[in-house]
């Protein structure tokens, strides 16, 4: 049997991994004892693995995580910051994403909020969910610009379709009336249909005051807080704890 035409056809079908695996089988005697079905199964597995890896790479690229290498397996539970290991393990199951729940991470600067958020977001990508990381100040700035140039509705629609939206650094500054309306529109589109993860230096008790307008604050928090897991971290800065490490990602607020 001529194998080169078969390999060429696999490339035409965009099955590059199967083509490479077939060439490998043809040049290695260890596969000769296997049945046709076993060898075909190995070719299919190679192709599926490559495609899964490509989809994962694509999801991570679109997520634009602040710490793209953060992962749940590397979370430091030794540092005394009141991080519940059982809860993290539960969140790693991605059940909260399937149930369209939120996560709110609060704590002082340097305690690792952003890194933890990115680790959970990275895990969501691994589980096949679409993710987008945004710093809240930049998000609100971009929405204000989008309103002026006609992209506002399209931008909100894109956010609404994202399985997990990470809003980092919430509450660095008080919101104006336009910011509050934008945030309400964003959360209204996502309520009970998609998950949102928020990090903030401010404790939850101060969020209502930060939002300013009592009516809009009630509406925003109703869509964000009541169906959320709450991780309230404390302790000293992990920047000092990890000062000697070559990769400082763990210690970012």
Secondary structure, 3 states (H helix, E strand, C coil): CCCHHHHHHHHHCCCHHHHHHHHHHHCCHHHCCCCHHHHHHHHHHHHHHHHHHHHHHHHHHHHCCCCCCCCHHHCCCCCCCCCCHHHHHHHCCCHHHHCCCEEEEECCCCCCHHHHHHHHHHHHHHCCCCEEEEEHHHHHHHHHHHHHHCCHHHHHHHHHHCCEEEEEEECCCCCCHHHHHHHHHHHHHHCCCCEEEEEECCCHHHHHHHHCCHHHHHHHHHHHCCCEEEEECCCCCHHHHCCCCCCHHHHCC
